[in-house]
Amino acid sequence: MTRVTVIIPTFNEEKVISECLASLAKQTRKELEVIVVDDGSIDNSKIKIQNAKLQFKNQNFQLLIQKHKGPGEARNFGAEHAKGEILVFVDADMTFEPDFVEKLVEPIVQGKINGTFSKEEFVANPKNLWSVCWGLNERWEEGRRHPKNYPDKQKVFRAILKSEFLKVKGFTPIGYTDDWTLSDKLGYEAVSASGAKFYHKNPETLQEVIKQAMWIGKRKYKLGKLGTVVALVRSSLPVSFVAGLVKSILFFNPSFIIFKLAYDFGVFSGALRSLLGGSSAR
């Protein structure tokens, strides 16, 4: 049977990592290896991960530790130690249906394609106020982590042949969009795997909104520094207030203006740090 390695980068994920690992321990896919790469956490993430290790009785489980370099570097580090022929990349704030991995890798195992993703990505906290606002801001379909009429191909791989991954030396660690770089280097996109259902949390506190938005703001823009300056203008307080007010009316959601101010504050802070030469790591 084709062996599969699941790689999870973590950075201060003590609130969610246990649930993620418990979900992976129940997977129907056999010959499953799980590698967690802790990216310099300063909370209790490593303790939570070690405690969860006991759930993986018949599976190979590893905890790797590196200095804080960002998720791209963490995924590459995990891939270097992976024994599986297929690599699966997930996040610490995800949970999964028991047959998720099995359905995700099935087209690859059958030799039809080299890499897959899943369109069946649902919001894990759909009733949380700030989670709802996050989805509205992203223009996603209600209850899902993508827009309606999502295409059958996209740039972010959830699963890929390890040989293909290594051929292009994995992800290029550029920050928020480093998971797109694999597709750019390979020259093709991931294909949708039917039935691979999973759940992904949106930020559910204003602090989490700001933190996530700050990472988004630090991304590399198409126009380089000019793009960063444009992002600073768009996320400035006057523009943010007007946009938030208008959208709160359009969405019939008074709380959206508060969300928008918090979100744009994070983007502004991240973009400013990027412009001043700060690290792109989360």
BAKEMAR-240373 format. One record per residue (C-alpha): residue number from 1; residue in one letter; x negated, y negated, z. Coordinates in steps of 0.25 Angstrom, whole numbers, m for minus. Example, Ala and Ser with C-alpha at 12.3 -4.5 7.8 and 13.67 -1.06 7.14 Angstrom:
2
+-----+-----+-------+-------+-------+
:   n : res :    xx :    yy :    zz :
+-----+-----+-------+-------+-------+
:   1 :   A :   m49 :    18 :    31 :
:   2 :   S :   m55 :     4 :    29 :
+-----+-----+-------+-------+-------+
END
This chain:
282
+-----+-----+-------+-------+-------+
:   n : res :    xx :    yy :    zz :
+-----+-----+-------+-------+-------+
:   1 :   M :     0 :     0 :     0 :
:   2 :   T :    m5 :   m14 :    m3 :
:   3 :   R :   m10 :   m21 :     9 :
:   4 :   V :    m5 :   m35 :    12 :
:   5 :   T :   m11 :   m45 :    21 :
:   6 :   V :    m3 :   m57 :    27 :
:   7 :   I :   m11 :   m69 :    31 :
:   8 :   I :    m6 :   m80 :    40 :
:   9 :   P :   m13 :   m93 :    43 :
:  10 :   T :   m10 :   m99 :    57 :
:  11 :   F :   m13 :  m112 :    63 :
:  12 :   N :    m6 :  m115 :    76 :
:  13 :   E :     5 :  m106 :    73 :
:  14 :   E :     8 :  m100 :    87 :
:  15 :   K :    23 :  m104 :    86 :
:  16 :   V :    25 :   m95 :    74 :
:  17 :   I :    14 :   m85 :    71 :
:  18 :   S :    20 :   m74 :    80 :
:  19 :   E :    33 :   m74 :    73 :
:  20 :   C :    26 :   m73 :    60 :
:  21 :   L :    18 :   m62 :    64 :
:  22 :   A :    29 :   m54 :    70 :
:  23 :   S :    36 :   m55 :    57 :
:  24 :   L :    24 :   m50 :    49 :
:  25 :   A :    23 :   m38 :    59 :
:  26 :   K :    37 :   m33 :    54 :
:  27 :   Q :    34 :   m33 :    39 :
:  28 :   T :    38 :   m21 :    31 :
:  29 :   R :    25 :   m22 :    23 :
:  30 :   K :    15 :   m11 :    27 :
:  31 :   E :     0 :   m13 :    26 :
:  32 :   L :     1 :   m27 :    31 :
:  33 :   E :   m11 :   m35 :    36 :
:  34 :   V :    m8 :   m49 :    44 :
:  35 :   I :   m19 :   m59 :    45 :
:  36 :   V :   m17 :   m72 :    53 :
:  37 :   V :   m27 :   m82 :    51 :
:  38 :   D :   m27 :   m92 :    63 :
:  39 :   D :   m32 :  m106 :    57 :
:  40 :   G :   m38 :  m112 :    70 :
:  41 :   S :   m25 :  m112 :    78 :
:  42 :   I :   m26 :  m119 :    92 :
:  43 :   D :   m13 :  m114 :    97 :
:  44 :   N :    m9 :  m100 :   101 :
:  45 :   S :    m8 :   m94 :    87 :
:  46 :   K :   m19 :   m84 :    89 :
:  47 :   I :   m13 :   m78 :   101 :
:  48 :   K :     0 :   m77 :    95 :
:  49 :   I :    m6 :   m70 :    83 :
:  50 :   Q :   m14 :   m60 :    92 :
:  51 :   N :    m1 :   m57 :    99 :
:  52 :   A :     6 :   m54 :    86 :
:  53 :   K :    m5 :   m45 :    82 :
:  54 :   L :     1 :   m34 :    90 :
:  55 :   Q :    14 :   m33 :    81 :
:  56 :   F :     5 :   m29 :    69 :
:  57 :   K :     3 :   m14 :    74 :
:  58 :   N :     1 :    m7 :    61 :
:  59 :   Q :    m4 :   m19 :    53 :
:  60 :   N :   m18 :   m26 :    52 :
:  61 :   F :   m17 :   m40 :    59 :
:  62 :   Q :   m29 :   m50 :    59 :
:  63 :   L :   m30 :   m64 :    66 :
:  64 :   L :   m41 :   m72 :    59 :
:  65 :   I :   m45 :   m86 :    65 :
:  66 :   Q :   m51 :   m98 :    57 :
:  67 :   K :   m54 :  m112 :    60 :
:  68 :   H :   m42 :  m122 :    56 :
:  69 :   K :   m44 :  m122 :    40 :
:  70 :   G :   m29 :  m121 :    36 :
:  71 :   P :   m20 :  m110 :    31 :
:  72 :   G :   m27 :  m109 :    17 :
:  73 :   E :   m40 :  m105 :    23 :
:  74 :   A :   m33 :   m96 :    33 :
:  75 :   R :   m26 :   m88 :    22 :
:  76 :   N :   m39 :   m87 :    15 :
:  77 :   F :   m46 :   m82 :    28 :
:  78 :   G :   m35 :   m72 :    30 :
:  79 :   A :   m36 :   m67 :    16 :
:  80 :   E :   m51 :   m64 :    17 :
:  81 :   H :   m48 :   m54 :    28 :
:  82 :   A :   m35 :   m48 :    22 :
:  83 :   K :   m35 :   m33 :    19 :
:  84 :   G :   m22 :   m34 :    11 :
:  85 :   E :   m22 :   m34 :    m5 :
:  86 :   I :   m10 :   m44 :    m4 :
:  87 :   L :   m11 :   m57 :     5 :
:  88 :   V :     2 :   m63 :    11 :
:  89 :   F :     1 :   m77 :    16 :
:  90 :   V :    11 :   m82 :    26 :
:  91 :   D :    12 :   m93 :    37 :
:  92 :   A :    13 :   m92 :    52 :
:  93 :   D :    27 :   m98 :    52 :
:  94 :   M :    33 :   m88 :    43 :
:  95 :   T :    41 :   m75 :    47 :
:  96 :   F :    45 :   m64 :    37 :
:  97 :   E :    55 :   m54 :    34 :
:  98 :   P :    50 :   m40 :    36 :
:  99 :   D :    48 :   m37 :    21 :
: 100 :   F :    42 :   m50 :    18 :
: 101 :   V :    28 :   m46 :    15 :
: 102 :   E :    33 :   m33 :     8 :
: 103 :   K :    42 :   m42 :    m2 :
: 104 :   L :    31 :   m52 :    m3 :
: 105 :   V :    20 :   m43 :    m8 :
: 106 :   E :    29 :   m33 :   m16 :
: 107 :   P :    27 :   m40 :   m30 :
: 108 :   I :    12 :   m40 :   m27 :
: 109 :   V :    11 :   m26 :   m23 :
: 110 :   Q :    19 :   m22 :   m36 :
: 111 :   G :     8 :   m29 :   m44 :
: 112 :   K :    18 :   m39 :   m50 :
: 113 :   I :    11 :   m52 :   m45 :
: 114 :   N :    m1 :   m57 :   m37 :
: 115 :   G :     6 :   m66 :   m27 :
: 116 :   T :    20 :   m69 :   m21 :
: 117 :   F :    28 :   m79 :   m12 :
: 118 :   S :    42 :   m78 :    m7 :
: 119 :   K :    53 :   m88 :   m10 :
: 120 :   E :    61 :   m82 :     2 :
: 121 :   E :    55 :   m91 :    12 :
: 122 :   F :    65 :   m96 :    23 :
: 123 :   V :    64 :  m106 :    33 :
: 124 :   A :    62 :  m100 :    47 :
: 125 :   N :    68 :  m111 :    55 :
: 126 :   P :    79 :  m117 :    46 :
: 127 :   K :    87 :  m123 :    57 :
: 128 :   N :    76 :  m131 :    63 :
: 129 :   L :    78 :  m146 :    61 :
: 130 :   W :    64 :  m149 :    56 :
: 131 :   S :    63 :  m136 :    48 :
: 132 :   V :    76 :  m141 :    40 :
: 133 :   C :    69 :  m154 :    38 :
: 134 :   W :    57 :  m148 :    32 :
: 135 :   G :    65 :  m140 :    22 :
: 136 :   L :    72 :  m152 :    18 :
: 137 :   N :    59 :  m160 :    16 :
: 138 :   E :    54 :  m148 :     8 :
: 139 :   R :    66 :  m147 :     0 :
: 140 :   W :    68 :  m133 :     2 :
: 141 :   E :    80 :  m124 :     1 :
: 142 :   E :    87 :  m123 :    14 :
: 143 :   G :    82 :  m112 :    23 :
: 144 :   R :    70 :  m109 :    14 :
: 145 :   R :    56 :  m114 :    12 :
: 146 :   H :    57 :  m118 :    m2 :
: 147 :   P :    66 :  m125 :   m12 :
: 148 :   K :    77 :  m119 :   m20 :
: 149 :   N :    74 :  m112 :   m33 :
: 150 :   Y :    60 :  m109 :   m28 :
: 151 :   P :    52 :  m103 :   m40 :
: 152 :   D :    47 :   m89 :   m40 :
: 153 :   K :    33 :   m93 :   m40 :
: 154 :   Q :    25 :  m103 :   m31 :
: 155 :   K :    11 :  m106 :   m27 :
: 156 :   V :    11 :  m101 :   m13 :
: 157 :   F :     8 :   m86 :   m12 :
: 158 :   R :    13 :   m78 :     0 :
: 159 :   A :     7 :   m65 :    m5 :
: 160 :   I :    m5 :   m63 :   m15 :
: 161 :   L :   m15 :   m52 :   m19 :
: 162 :   K :   m27 :   m54 :   m11 :
: 163 :   S :   m36 :   m52 :   m23 :
: 164 :   E :   m29 :   m64 :   m30 :
: 165 :   F :   m31 :   m72 :   m17 :
: 166 :   L :   m45 :   m69 :   m16 :
: 167 :   K :   m48 :   m71 :   m31 :
: 168 :   V :   m45 :   m86 :   m29 :
: 169 :   K :   m51 :   m87 :   m15 :
: 170 :   G :   m37 :   m89 :    m9 :
: 171 :   F :   m32 :  m102 :    m5 :
: 172 :   T :   m39 :  m116 :    m6 :
: 173 :   P :   m37 :  m122 :     7 :
: 174 :   I :   m32 :  m136 :     4 :
: 175 :   G :   m21 :  m138 :    14 :
: 176 :   Y :    m6 :  m137 :    13 :
: 177 :   T :    m6 :  m132 :    m1 :
: 178 :   D :   m17 :  m122 :     0 :
: 179 :   D :    m8 :  m111 :    m2 :
: 180 :   W :    m5 :  m116 :   m16 :
: 181 :   T :   m20 :  m115 :   m20 :
: 182 :   L :   m19 :  m100 :   m22 :
: 183 :   S :    m9 :  m101 :   m33 :
: 184 :   D :   m17 :  m112 :   m39 :
: 185 :   K :   m30 :  m104 :   m40 :
: 186 :   L :   m23 :   m91 :   m44 :
: 187 :   G :   m15 :   m98 :   m55 :
: 188 :   Y :    m2 :   m91 :   m52 :
: 189 :   E :     9 :   m92 :   m41 :
: 190 :   A :    15 :   m83 :   m31 :
: 191 :   V :    28 :   m76 :   m36 :
: 192 :   S :    41 :   m74 :   m27 :
: 193 :   A :    42 :   m61 :   m20 :
: 194 :   S :    57 :   m57 :   m18 :
: 195 :   G :    62 :   m54 :    m4 :
: 196 :   A :    50 :   m59 :     4 :
: 197 :   K :    58 :   m67 :    15 :
: 198 :   F :    51 :   m75 :    25 :
: 199 :   Y :    53 :   m87 :    34 :
: 200 :   H :    45 :  m100 :    36 :
: 201 :   K :    46 :  m110 :    47 :
: 202 :   N :    47 :  m125 :    44 :
: 203 :   P :    41 :  m135 :    54 :
: 204 :   E :    51 :  m136 :    65 :
: 205 :   T :    46 :  m148 :    73 :
: 206 :   L :    42 :  m161 :    69 :
: 207 :   Q :    28 :  m158 :    74 :
: 208 :   E :    28 :  m146 :    64 :
: 209 :   V :    33 :  m155 :    53 :
: 210 :   I :    22 :  m165 :    55 :
: 211 :   K :    11 :  m154 :    56 :
: 212 :   Q :    16 :  m147 :    43 :
: 213 :   A :    18 :  m160 :    36 :
: 214 :   M :     4 :  m165 :    40 :
: 215 :   W :    m2 :  m152 :    33 :
: 216 :   I :     6 :  m155 :    21 :
: 217 :   G :     1 :  m169 :    20 :
: 218 :   K :   m13 :  m164 :    20 :
: 219 :   R :   m12 :  m157 :     8 :
: 220 :   K :   m19 :  m160 :    m5 :
: 221 :   Y :   m11 :  m168 :   m15 :
: 222 :   K :   m11 :  m168 :   m30 :
: 223 :   L :   m16 :  m182 :   m31 :
: 224 :   G :   m27 :  m180 :   m20 :
: 225 :   K :   m28 :  m192 :   m11 :
: 226 :   L :   m18 :  m200 :   m19 :
: 227 :   G :    m8 :  m189 :   m16 :
: 228 :   T :   m11 :  m190 :    m1 :
: 229 :   V :    m9 :  m205 :    m1 :
: 230 :   V :     4 :  m203 :    m8 :
: 231 :   A :     8 :  m193 :     3 :
: 232 :   L :     4 :  m203 :    13 :
: 233 :   V :    14 :  m213 :     7 :
: 234 :   R :    25 :  m203 :     5 :
: 235 :   S :    24 :  m199 :    20 :
: 236 :   S :    22 :  m213 :    26 :
: 237 :   L :    32 :  m217 :    36 :
: 238 :   P :    40 :  m227 :    28 :
: 239 :   V :    42 :  m217 :    16 :
: 240 :   S :    44 :  m205 :    26 :
: 241 :   F :    55 :  m213 :    33 :
: 242 :   V :    63 :  m217 :    21 :
: 243 :   A :    62 :  m203 :    15 :
: 244 :   G :    66 :  m196 :    28 :
: 245 :   L :    78 :  m206 :    29 :
: 246 :   V :    83 :  m203 :    15 :
: 247 :   K :    81 :  m188 :    16 :
: 248 :   S :    87 :  m187 :    30 :
: 249 :   I :   100 :  m193 :    23 :
: 250 :   L :    99 :  m184 :    11 :
: 251 :   F :    97 :  m172 :    19 :
: 252 :   F :   108 :  m176 :    30 :
: 253 :   N :    97 :  m173 :    40 :
: 254 :   P :    93 :  m185 :    49 :
: 255 :   S :    82 :  m178 :    55 :
: 256 :   F :    75 :  m177 :    42 :
: 257 :   I :    69 :  m191 :    43 :
: 258 :   I :    62 :  m187 :    56 :
: 259 :   F :    57 :  m175 :    49 :
: 260 :   K :    52 :  m183 :    37 :
: 261 :   L :    45 :  m193 :    46 :
: 262 :   A :    38 :  m182 :    53 :
: 263 :   Y :    35 :  m174 :    40 :
: 264 :   D :    29 :  m186 :    33 :
: 265 :   F :    21 :  m190 :    45 :
: 266 :   G :    14 :  m177 :    44 :
: 267 :   V :    12 :  m178 :    29 :
: 268 :   F :     6 :  m192 :    31 :
: 269 :   S :    m3 :  m187 :    42 :
: 270 :   G :    m8 :  m175 :    34 :
: 271 :   A :   m10 :  m183 :    21 :
: 272 :   L :   m18 :  m194 :    29 :
: 273 :   R :   m27 :  m184 :    35 :
: 274 :   S :   m29 :  m178 :    21 :
: 275 :   L :   m33 :  m191 :    16 :
: 276 :   L :   m43 :  m194 :    27 :
: 277 :   G :   m49 :  m180 :    24 :
: 278 :   G :   m43 :  m172 :    35 :
: 279 :   S :   m42 :  m156 :    34 :
: 280 :   S :   m31 :  m150 :    26 :
: 281 :   A :   m29 :  m139 :    36 :
: 282 :   R :   m16 :  m138 :    43 :
+-----+-----+-------+-------+-------+
END
